[in-house]
Amino acid sequence: MVTDPSTASPAQELYTRALQKLDAAHYLHPFTDSKSLAAKGTRVMVRGEGIYLWDTEGKRLLDGMAGLWCVNVGYGRKRIADAAYAQMQELPFYNSFFQATNAPAIQLAAKLATLAPPQFQHVFFTNSGSEGNDTVVRMVRRYWDLLGQPDRQILISRRNAYHGSTMAGASLSGMPAMHAQGGLPIPGIVHIGQPNYLESGQGRSPQEFGMEAASWLEQKILELGVDKVAAFIGEPVQGAGGVVIPPASYWPEIQRICRKYDVLLVADEVICGFGRLGYWFGSEYFGITPDLMTFAKGVTSGYVPLGGVLVSQRVSDVLIGQGGEFAHGFTYSGHPVACAAALENINILEEEGLIDQVRTDTGPYLQQRFASLADHPLAGNVETCGFVAGLNLMQEKAADAHACRPFDPALQVGMICRSHMFGNGMIMRAVGDRMIVAPPLVMTHAQIDEMVALIRFCLDETQADLSKRGLL
Ligand SMILES: *Cc1c(COP(=O)(O)O)cnc(C)c1O
């Protein structure tokens, strides 16, 4: 069942060791314990095609994570490379400060306005999702300033959310490990609980729990004071937190509460945008109409960095209409090469009908095939939403997910499982003991079958390994 039996040649081995040595000597990786990585040696990817990657040892891997939730159109798209190359030759850079701009930035802004729900007519460009969310923080505070309510400063986010790694992005994120480093969160950002049914929904139906989790927002707004709260921000489906799929009742109730108290609703669409849930934006899947939407990742399928914020008429009318300068921006806001790559990426999504395909065909197929893993002795709480899916590794199973017995987190069973996956050519991410995938949207039925078979094989290996260690 191993996808690629090739073993590295001596030359490949040497090349790999040399790169690993330089890597350990000079390259500080993001979100990495550098000391333990240096001891192990990193895996160096060299090539991608479709849903597959190859490393320096010639080993093929099935990329169940689309890079980092971003390579929506798959690897090896020459069209995007050509579009970027052509733009680099024509005009590699010009900024959008000081009354000038460039054509691809204008064209992309106009294109996004046609793709997004009708209330969105304007876009602010950044280079990443983190910068997008920093922009959100400044923009919502400016909005309330201009409306003569400068005390509306607070943004409410959620525990176990991920909104990026800049000072504001990491503050909006609800990750204790991030807040523990560098004096975060910054002032004016508070968190409520997450709509995680497995974690907190015991004894309720999913729909009851969705309403209850949304009510935490109302409680927090009233506790802080309505005149202090600027906005609520959330990912339609939490990604990095472990593919937390809220009950259907959650988002409409969140929106109702935001409207009731006039609090701006911000959807962080960095993962859910550009087709991940079978719609251009995840908000559409959940039937909500936010005031701002952050995007990044899938807008270029990760081929070059680009992010931004879609701004609804409600906010742009004030920002633009009340006049004055918004004192915020990045050198590379609206970078012509990134925008040209995004336009071509969007052309591919449209021409190949990839988003409809996920909604009506491959998404339902993934759901059905992934659900078949539920009979595995280790698998509990098996869930899919569009092209994201997750399952929890359980020590002891029960019919009701709440009655399953999880492993002791200290055993890091998720990481053990992830090693078996990687070792067998399957890239699946572990968030604690929840194993997740977010494949490229180009994945076919046959490739879904291949992925699910590979996951099952690796779950078997994990089970055997855990038994050997006496953990089962
Ligand atoms: C990845 C991510 C971000 C941060 O984007 P970067 O481009 O890494 O700065 C923000 N929000 C969500 C939901 C993300 O998944």
The ligand as a MOL file (V3000), in Angstrom:
LIG
                    3D

  0  0  0     0  0            999 V3000
M  V30 BEGIN CTAB
M  V30 COUNTS 15 15 0 0 0
M  V30 BEGIN ATOM
M  V30 1 C -3.7880 30.8000 7.8470 0
M  V30 2 C -4.8460 31.6230 8.4940 0
M  V30 3 C -4.6260 32.9740 8.8180 0
M  V30 4 C -3.2870 33.6160 8.6880 0
M  V30 5 O -2.8960 33.7540 7.3660 0
M  V30 6 P -1.3300 33.9790 7.0630 0
M  V30 7 O -1.3290 34.1560 5.5730 0
M  V30 8 O -0.6040 32.7850 7.5530 0
M  V30 9 O -0.9260 35.2100 7.7670 0
M  V30 10 C -5.6830 33.7040 9.3000 0
M  V30 11 N -6.8950 33.1520 9.4720 0
M  V30 12 C -7.1360 31.8650 9.1850 0
M  V30 13 C -8.5060 31.3130 9.3770 0
M  V30 14 C -6.1090 31.0470 8.7190 0
M  V30 15 O -6.3300 29.7660 8.4910 0
M  V30 END ATOM
M  V30 BEGIN BOND
M  V30 1 1 1 2
M  V30 2 1 2 3
M  V30 3 2 2 14
M  V30 4 1 3 4
M  V30 5 2 3 10
M  V30 6 1 4 5
M  V30 7 1 5 6
M  V30 8 2 6 7
M  V30 9 1 6 8
M  V30 10 1 6 9
M  V30 11 1 10 11
M  V30 12 2 11 12
M  V30 13 1 12 13
M  V30 14 1 12 14
M  V30 15 1 14 15
M  V30 END BOND
M  V30 END CTAB
M  END
